[in-house]
Amino acid sequence: MTIHKAQGITVDQVVISTKGFFGSGMGYTALSRVRTLEGLFLIDLHFDKFYSNENVDRVLSRMKEMRKKRPIFQESSEFLNILFHNIEGLKCNFNAFRRHHLTQKADVICLAETWLKNNNEIDKLELDGYNLLHKTRLCLFESSHPLHSQKGGGVAIYFRKEMSIKKIDSCKHLNLEYITFEVEKNNMIIIICYRSPQHSKKEFLINLIEHLEEISIEKHIFLIGDFNENTLNNKSKTIDTKLKSLGFTNIFKDLPTTNSLTSLDYNIMKKNSLKRPSSTSSLFEQLASFGFKKVKVLGDGNCFFRAISHQLYRHEHDHSNIRSVTINYLIENMNDFAPFVDDMDSTIENYIERMSRNGTYADHLAISATAVIVNKNIIIHEIGKTPLLIPGSDFIDHQVHVCYYPDLLHYDSIACVNNESPFLSAEQILFTS
């Protein structure tokens, strides 16, 4: 039987002679007729008969290299993996939630809008390997409060059974949908909280702040939930403003968290809970504390672009191209960058002309533009300082890392001690505003 006639059939065993192959794709067509490798028998094998169409080769050569995306969660005891979801009905969505690929990878799962009226059915909502805490809207609001009798609401947490947590309840009836607990191993307090659109922001903030004061606002606190305040619009952001004044940083402030591209969810932490490296340690020791090491690059004025090239491709040679595309981005967005040009250049045109020259040191404008064009968050390590994030991607796990020596005006690249790509969690990074 010819290969042409064999198209469309599938068999358990096949004997193929490659001697008469005369066209691209014939090898693939022949080999794909058999169901298993054990059922394939080759005679007159000629490897040069297996080749693809030149048009296919050309298209493949133009395609970007597919790289495996870094996992959202870290498989290490050093990290606490927290998943938050506004589930809009735990009972009706439980099967989909239970089977989701991220669910079993989280250490703590925080849920808003469980819509459960009571805890009678909690046993049917258990996850293997997790304990469950749940509070209904009914029990969290006084009987006289307008939200007490309204449907919906409710908050829950699942946490791994091997975790030791301490539940923290207010001594007062706060009229607040929340669960607060302390993860004893990490010395961290987590608050899962939900604000209904019908709950006034003023009352919500008063009750939330009262609770924060009860547990000591100076502690290491993560406040997670859906506050129904879009931080991406230009309207007054009462909750965001107030929490910022208390020293909290919203990690999601610039990221859409809904299908309608709004940001209603909060994942905020105390700024003063950031672990800052000792100013007396060396940069070597500082990097080692994260499991990182320095990778030297040539100091010829192109060092920043060389370091970025090394982060992306594991070599320095693409630094000229990275500078070029950065300059093109600056030219295309001159009006956005013009207000930040200093007296040294006086105009954005002068700045671009100078930055285009080979060997010109990159400054904050060039670094910001580079972050955008490579679609990566650039994490800059400097001795005695918390690693600084220059935003370029909406995803926290899209990172490249460089270290900076201000006295030398020099950048080097960074790698993990096992030579893998470096990564820091949001807790370990200082975000630029």
Residue pairs with C-beta under 8 A, 6 or more apart in sequence:
3 21
3 26
3 29
3 30
6 29
6 30
6 33
7 29
9 33
10 33
10 34
10 35
11 33
11 34
11 35
11 39
12 34
12 35
12 36
12 39
13 34
13 39
13 40
13 41
14 30
14 33
14 34
14 39
14 40
14 41
15 41
15 42
15 43
16 30
16 31
16 40
16 41
16 42
16 43
17 42
17 43
17 44
18 27
18 30
18 42
18 43
18 44
18 45
18 46
18 49
18 50
19 44
19 46
19 49
21 27
21 30
21 46
21 49
21 50
24 51
24 52
24 53
24 54
24 56
25 52
25 53
26 49
27 49
27 50
27 51
31 40
34 40
69 397
70 397
70 421
70 423
71 105
71 397
72 102
72 105
72 397
73 79
73 81
73 102
73 105
73 106
74 81
74 423
74 425
75 105
79 425
80 107
80 108
80 183
80 186
80 188
81 105
81 106
81 107
81 108
82 106
82 107
82 108
82 109
82 110
82 190
82 222
82 224
83 102
83 103
83 106
83 108
83 109
83 110
84 109
84 110
84 111
84 112
84 192
84 224
84 225
84 265
84 267
85 97
85 109
85 110
85 111
85 112
86 111
86 112
86 113
86 194
86 226
86 265
87 93
87 97
87 111
87 112
87 113
87 114
88 113
88 115
89 113
89 114
89 115
90 97
90 111
90 114
90 115
90 116
90 125
90 154
90 156
91 115
91 116
91 121
91 124
91 125
92 115
94 124
94 125
97 103
98 127
103 109
103 127
104 127
104 129
106 158
107 159
107 160
107 163
108 157
108 158
108 159
108 160
108 163
108 183
108 190
109 127
109 130
109 157
109 158
109 159
110 155
110 156
110 157
110 190
110 192
110 224
110 225
111 155
111 156
111 157
111 158
111 192
112 154
112 155
112 177
112 192
112 193
112 194
112 225
112 226
113 152
113 153
113 154
113 194
113 226
114 134
114 136
114 153
114 154
114 155
114 156
115 151
115 152
115 153
115 154
116 122
116 134
116 136
116 154
117 136
117 138
118 136
118 138
119 134
119 136
122 132
122 134
125 132
126 132
127 158
129 160
129 161
130 158
130 159
130 160
130 161
131 158
131 159
131 160
131 161
132 156
132 157
132 158
133 156
133 157
133 159
133 167
133 179
133 181
134 154
134 155
134 156
135 154
135 155
135 156
135 177
135 178
135 179
136 153
136 154
137 147
137 148
137 150
137 152
137 153
137 154
137 177
138 148
140 153
140 174
140 175
140 176
140 177
140 178
141 147
141 148
141 175
141 177
142 148
142 173
142 175
145 175
146 198
147 153
147 175
147 196
147 198
147 199
150 196
150 198
152 196
153 177
153 194
153 196
154 177
154 194
155 177
155 178
155 179
155 192
155 193
155 194
155 225
156 179
156 192
157 179
157 181
157 190
157 192
159 165
159 181
163 183
163 185
164 183
164 184
164 185
165 181
165 182
165 183
165 184
166 181
166 182
166 184
167 179
167 180
167 181
168 180
168 181
168 182
168 189
168 215
169 180
170 180
170 210
170 211
170 214
171 214
172 210
174 207
174 210
174 211
175 203
175 207
176 193
176 204
176 207
176 208
176 211
177 193
177 194
177 195
177 196
178 191
178 192
178 193
178 194
178 208
178 211
178 225
179 191
179 192
180 189
180 190
180 191
180 192
180 211
180 215
181 189
181 190
182 188
182 189
182 190
183 189
183 190
186 220
187 220
188 220
188 221
188 222
189 215
189 219
189 220
189 221
189 222
190 221
190 222
190 224
191 211
191 221
191 222
191 223
191 224
191 225
192 224
192 225
193 208
193 223
193 224
193 225
193 227
194 225
194 226
194 227
195 201
195 204
195 225
195 226
195 227
195 228
195 229
195 239
196 228
197 228
201 229
201 238
201 239
202 238
204 227
204 239
205 238
205 239
205 242
209 242
209 246
212 221
212 246
215 221
217 246
217 247
217 270
218 270
218 272
219 270
219 273
220 269
220 270
220 273
221 248
221 269
221 270
221 273
222 267
222 268
222 269
223 243
223 248
223 266
223 267
223 268
223 269
224 266
224 267
224 268
225 265
225 266
226 264
226 265
226 266
227 239
227 264
227 265
227 266
228 264
229 237
229 238
229 239
229 240
229 264
230 237
230 262
230 263
230 264
231 237
231 240
231 250
231 252
231 253
231 263
232 254
232 256
232 261
232 262
232 263
233 262
239 266
240 250
240 253
243 250
243 266
243 268
244 250
247 270
247 271
247 272
248 268
248 269
248 270
248 271
249 268
249 269
249 270
249 271
249 431
250 266
250 267
250 268
251 267
251 268
251 269
251 396
251 426
251 431
252 263
252 265
252 266
252 267
253 263
254 263
254 391
254 394
255 263
255 394
256 262
256 263
256 394
257 263
257 264
257 265
258 264
258 265
267 426
269 426
269 427
273 427
274 386
274 427
274 428
274 430
275 386
275 428
276 384
276 385
276 386
277 286
277 289
277 383
277 384
277 385
277 386
278 286
278 384
279 383
279 384
280 384
281 289
281 383
281 384
282 383
283 294
283 381
283 382
283 383
283 403
283 405
284 293
284 294
286 381
286 383
286 384
287 293
287 294
287 381
287 403
287 414
288 417
290 422
290 424
290 428
291 416
291 417
292 381
292 401
292 414
292 415
292 416
292 417
292 422
293 414
293 415
293 416
293 417
294 403
294 412
294 413
294 414
295 310
295 412
295 413
295 414
295 415
296 412
296 413
297 303
297 306
297 307
297 310
297 316
297 411
297 412
297 413
298 306
298 316
299 408
299 410
300 359
301 358
301 359
301 360
301 361
302 319
302 320
302 323
302 358
302 359
303 361
303 410
303 411
303 412
304 361
304 362
304 366
304 367
304 370
304 402
304 411
305 319
305 320
305 322
305 323
305 326
305 362
305 370
306 316
306 319
306 411
306 413
307 316
307 402
307 411
307 412
307 413
308 319
308 322
308 370
308 374
308 378
308 400
308 402
309 315
309 316
309 317
309 318
309 319
309 322
310 316
310 413
311 376
311 400
311 401
311 402
311 413
311 414
311 421
312 318
312 322
312 374
312 376
312 400
320 358
322 370
322 373
322 374
323 355
323 356
323 358
325 373
326 355
326 366
326 369
326 370
326 373
327 352
327 355
327 356
329 369
329 372
329 373
330 337
330 348
330 351
330 352
330 355
330 365
330 366
330 369
331 352
333 369
334 348
334 349
334 352
337 348
337 351
337 365
337 369
338 347
338 348
340 364
340 365
341 347
341 348
341 350
341 351
341 365
345 351
345 354
351 365
354 360
355 362
355 363
355 365
355 366
361 409
362 370
362 411
367 378
367 380
367 390
368 390
370 378
370 392
371 377
371 378
371 390
371 391
371 392
371 393
372 392
373 392
374 392
374 400
375 392
375 393
375 398
376 392
376 393
376 398
376 399
376 400
377 389
377 390
377 391
377 392
377 393
377 396
377 398
377 399
377 400
378 389
378 390
378 392
378 399
378 400
378 401
378 402
379 387
379 388
379 389
379 390
379 399
379 400
379 401
379 402
379 422
379 424
379 429
380 387
380 388
380 390
380 402
380 403
380 404
381 387
381 401
381 402
381 403
381 404
381 414
382 388
382 403
382 404
382 405
382 406
385 430
386 428
386 429
386 430
387 401
387 424
387 428
387 429
387 430
388 429
388 430
388 432
389 429
389 430
389 431
389 432
390 432
391 431
391 432
392 398
396 425
396 426
397 423
399 421
399 422
399 423
399 424
401 413
401 414
401 422
401 424
402 411
402 412
402 413
402 414
403 411
403 412
403 413
403 414
404 410
404 411
405 411
405 412
414 422
415 421
415 422
416 422
